[in-house]
Amino acid sequence: MGGAIERLRNDGVEIVTKPHVIFRHDDDRLGPAGTDEWQAFVRDSEGNLVGLVSQVPAGR
């Protein structure tokens, strides 16, 4: 997610909340086991708050 956020920032998009881990999937009840769920918030060109979410292997 970090690379996408940097590209958005370079394009002038307002980054409201930097990417951060919101959940660690230790088992597969809510998502793939062994992944971290990341979230960030940006403002689009209309001023709307947009949430971005990504699941990546833990520790990346």
Residue pairs with C-beta under 8 A, 6 or more apart in sequence:
1 19
1 38
1 40
1 52
1 54
1 56
2 19
4 52
5 15
5 18
5 19
5 40
5 42
5 52
8 15
8 42
9 15
13 42
13 43
13 44
14 42
14 43
15 40
15 41
15 42
16 41
16 42
16 43
16 49
17 39
17 40
17 41
18 40
19 38
19 39
19 40
19 52
19 54
20 38
20 39
20 40
21 36
21 37
21 38
22 37
22 38
22 39
22 53
23 30
23 31
23 36
23 37
24 35
24 36
24 37
24 58
25 31
25 32
25 33
25 34
25 35
25 36
25 37
25 55
25 58
26 33
26 34
27 33
31 37
31 55
32 55
34 57
34 58
35 55
35 56
35 57
35 58
36 55
36 56
36 57
36 58
36 59
36 60
37 53
37 54
37 55
38 53
38 54
38 55
38 56
39 51
39 52
39 53
39 54
40 51
40 52
41 49
41 50
41 51
41 52
42 49
42 50
42 52
43 49
43 50
44 50
